Amino acid sequence: MTETTPFDQQLARLGEAIATDGVARYEAELAALAARARRAHVARAAADVLADRTAPAVVRERAFAVVSRFLTLAGTFEPTGDVAIVPAA
């Protein structure tokens, strides 16, 4: 059984928020997530799409799924510092 990490929980909350509100409302969080993927050297193409404000929303949503999955698989547990990748509920 796989243990759920706080990062996994943050990604799940962000995914739910995106599904409800759309990607445009979470530009800062998506930019932070894309930067994290680039630092981890995973899903770079998807990270670029995720950060591209001109890309269609559905494409960015799919990129979010790819980036999230690869970061989870890579086990990137870098600290988020003072900035959470998801807004407080």
Backbone as CSV, one residue per row, in Angstrom:
resi,resn,N_x,N_y,N_z,CA_x,CA_y,CA_z,C_x,C_y,C_z
1,MET,0.840,-1.184,0.000,0.000,0.000,0.000,0.881,1.242,0.000
2,THR,0.534,2.208,-0.826,1.305,3.432,-0.946,0.805,4.460,0.053
3,GLU,1.743,5.079,0.725,1.391,6.112,1.703,1.181,7.443,0.985
4,THR,0.145,8.153,1.355,-0.136,9.460,0.780,0.673,10.508,1.526
5,THR,1.403,11.310,0.774,2.236,12.350,1.365,1.464,13.672,1.399
6,PRO,1.936,14.624,2.183,1.304,15.946,2.171,1.325,16.571,0.764
7,PHE,2.396,16.337,0.020,2.478,16.856,-1.343,1.391,16.240,-2.219
8,ASP,1.193,14.930,-2.107,0.121,14.256,-2.856,-1.234,14.865,-2.501
9,GLN,-1.432,15.148,-1.234,-2.692,15.738,-0.790,-2.874,17.138,-1.362
10,GLN,-1.784,17.921,-1.417,-1.852,19.248,-2.006,-2.216,19.155,-3.491
11,LEU,-1.588,18.213,-4.191,-1.894,18.047,-5.613,-3.350,17.664,-5.822
12,ALA,-3.860,16.799,-4.976,-5.265,16.390,-5.090,-6.195,17.580,-4.875
13,ARG,-5.897,18.395,-3.864,-6.734,19.577,-3.598,-6.664,20.571,-4.760
14,LEU,-5.454,20.748,-5.305,-5.316,21.658,-6.432,-6.074,21.123,-7.643
15,GLY,-5.994,19.833,-7.890,-6.735,19.237,-8.996,-8.232,19.436,-8.849
16,GLU,-8.733,19.257,-7.650,-10.162,19.468,-7.392,-10.544,20.931,-7.606
17,ALA,-9.679,21.832,-7.154,-9.948,23.260,-7.316,-9.944,23.648,-8.791
18,ILE,-9.009,23.094,-9.557,-8.951,23.371,-10.988,-10.202,22.847,-11.675
19,ALA,-10.646,21.662,-11.286,-11.856,21.086,-11.878,-13.075,21.963,-11.602
20,THR,-13.100,22.588,-10.449,-14.229,23.437,-10.069,-14.139,24.834,-10.672
21,ASP,-12.947,25.443,-10.583,-12.796,26.856,-10.924,-12.079,27.131,-12.243
22,GLY,-11.392,26.139,-12.797,-10.610,26.343,-14.015,-9.176,26.724,-13.717
23,VAL,-8.319,26.573,-14.718,-6.884,26.809,-14.523,-6.546,28.283,-14.331
24,ALA,-7.300,29.172,-14.937,-6.968,30.598,-14.890,-6.923,31.147,-13.466
25,ARG,-7.689,30.568,-12.589,-7.747,31.062,-11.210,-6.512,30.657,-10.389
26,TYR,-5.726,29.718,-10.897,-4.597,29.173,-10.128,-3.274,29.331,-10.857
27,GLU,-3.092,30.463,-11.522,-1.874,30.692,-12.301,-0.606,30.608,-11.444
28,ALA,-0.619,31.205,-10.278,0.580,31.190,-9.424,0.932,29.771,-8.992
29,GLU,-0.081,29.005,-8.630,0.152,27.624,-8.191,0.657,26.767,-9.348
30,LEU,0.102,26.967,-10.540,0.538,26.190,-11.698,1.954,26.559,-12.103
31,ALA,2.304,27.839,-12.008,3.671,28.263,-12.310,4.657,27.642,-11.315
32,ALA,4.271,27.608,-10.050,5.138,26.993,-9.033,5.302,25.496,-9.277
33,LEU,4.227,24.846,-9.673,4.288,23.418,-9.944,5.147,23.138,-11.177
34,ALA,5.012,23.956,-12.209,5.829,23.800,-13.408,7.308,24.006,-13.079
35,ALA,7.606,24.995,-12.266,8.995,25.242,-11.873,9.552,24.064,-11.076
36,ARG,8.747,23.497,-10.237,9.173,22.334,-9.448,9.482,21.149,-10.359
37,ALA,8.659,20.941,-11.384,8.904,19.851,-12.331,10.206,20.086,-13.090
38,ARG,10.448,21.317,-13.475,11.698,21.627,-14.185,12.905,21.368,-13.295
39,ARG,12.824,21.756,-12.027,13.940,21.517,-11.101,14.186,20.029,-10.894
40,ALA,13.101,19.249,-10.930,13.209,17.801,-10.736,13.558,17.076,-12.038
41,HIS,13.602,17.831,-13.130,13.932,17.261,-14.450,12.945,16.183,-14.863
42,VAL,11.670,16.430,-14.627,10.613,15.500,-15.052,9.551,16.257,-15.834
43,ALA,8.990,15.590,-16.814,7.848,16.100,-17.585,8.053,17.540,-18.041
44,ARG,9.223,17.825,-18.590,9.536,19.207,-18.970,8.575,19.775,-20.007
45,ALA,8.227,18.984,-21.016,7.304,19.478,-22.038,5.937,19.791,-21.415
46,ALA,5.473,18.908,-20.556,4.192,19.136,-19.886,4.280,20.347,-18.954
47,ALA,5.414,20.528,-18.310,5.598,21.691,-17.435,5.522,22.985,-18.233
48,ASP,6.098,22.973,-19.431,6.031,24.159,-20.286,4.591,24.474,-20.671
49,VAL,3.821,23.448,-21.007,2.413,23.640,-21.358,1.634,24.128,-20.138
50,LEU,1.917,23.552,-18.997,1.225,23.938,-17.765,1.406,25.427,-17.471
51,ALA,2.592,25.934,-17.730,2.893,27.337,-17.435,2.473,28.289,-18.554
52,ASP,2.071,27.763,-19.688,1.721,28.588,-20.854,0.291,29.107,-20.735
53,ARG,0.157,30.364,-20.402,-1.170,30.974,-20.214,-1.966,31.072,-21.508
54,THR,-1.298,30.917,-22.650,-2.008,31.001,-23.925,-2.525,29.638,-24.402
55,ALA,-2.113,28.567,-23.748,-2.575,27.228,-24.127,-4.034,27.050,-23.709
56,PRO,-4.797,26.272,-24.476,-6.189,26.019,-24.085,-6.284,25.376,-22.700
57,ALA,-7.329,25.716,-21.985,-7.502,25.223,-20.612,-7.459,23.708,-20.539
58,VAL,-8.110,23.019,-21.453,-8.146,21.559,-21.401,-6.750,20.967,-21.570
59,VAL,-5.928,21.595,-22.384,-4.555,21.117,-22.591,-3.743,21.330,-21.318
60,ARG,-3.937,22.465,-20.665,-3.218,22.744,-19.421,-3.682,21.797,-18.309
61,GLU,-4.969,21.454,-18.302,-5.468,20.501,-17.309,-4.812,19.138,-17.498
62,ARG,-4.677,18.720,-18.736,-3.998,17.449,-19.012,-2.532,17.522,-18.622
63,ALA,-1.896,18.654,-18.888,-0.498,18.844,-18.492,-0.362,18.783,-16.973
64,PHE,-1.341,19.343,-16.262,-1.329,19.259,-14.798,-1.308,17.799,-14.346
65,ALA,-2.128,16.976,-14.975,-2.177,15.558,-14.613,-0.833,14.881,-14.861
66,VAL,-0.209,15.174,-15.992,1.086,14.566,-16.324,2.154,15.024,-15.344
67,VAL,2.243,16.319,-15.117,3.248,16.858,-14.199,3.052,16.295,-12.796
68,SER,1.818,16.274,-12.342,1.527,15.760,-11.000,1.967,14.308,-10.868
69,ARG,1.636,13.514,-11.867,1.976,12.088,-11.815,3.487,11.879,-11.796
70,PHE,4.207,12.587,-12.661,5.654,12.403,-12.717,6.340,12.909,-11.452
71,LEU,5.865,14.008,-10.885,6.456,14.477,-9.624,6.199,13.475,-8.505
72,THR,5.020,12.906,-8.490,4.702,11.906,-7.471,5.575,10.667,-7.647
73,LEU,5.714,10.204,-8.877,6.551,9.028,-9.137,8.015,9.289,-8.831
74,ALA,8.466,10.511,-9.102,9.867,10.858,-8.858,10.160,11.022,-7.377
75,GLY,9.112,11.157,-6.577,9.317,11.312,-5.140,9.983,12.628,-4.800
76,THR,9.596,13.682,-5.480,10.182,14.993,-5.212,9.539,15.582,-3.972
77,PHE,10.259,15.542,-2.906,9.736,16.021,-1.636,10.466,17.274,-1.182
78,GLU,10.755,18.151,-2.128,11.410,19.388,-1.740,10.437,20.208,-0.914
79,PRO,10.951,20.951,0.036,10.052,21.768,0.856,9.407,22.856,0.009
80,THR,8.195,23.205,0.343,7.498,24.251,-0.399,7.808,25.629,0.163
81,GLY,8.529,25.698,1.258,8.845,27.000,1.847,7.604,27.651,2.402
82,ASP,7.547,28.959,2.298,6.406,29.700,2.821,5.227,29.707,1.865
83,VAL,5.440,29.276,0.630,4.392,29.339,-0.373,3.853,27.942,-0.643
84,ALA,2.594,27.719,-0.355,1.966,26.444,-0.654,1.638,26.397,-2.126
85,ILE,1.629,25.191,-2.695,1.289,25.110,-4.105,-0.209,25.141,-4.319
86,VAL,-0.957,25.059,-3.243,-2.408,25.151,-3.362,-2.918,26.184,-2.377
87,PRO,-3.986,26.877,-2.734,-4.548,27.850,-1.810,-5.230,27.178,-0.638
88,ALA,-5.303,27.865,0.444,-6.006,27.333,1.621,-7.486,27.181,1.293
89,ALA,-8.078,26.144,1.825,-9.509,25.882,1.546,-10.393,26.884,2.227
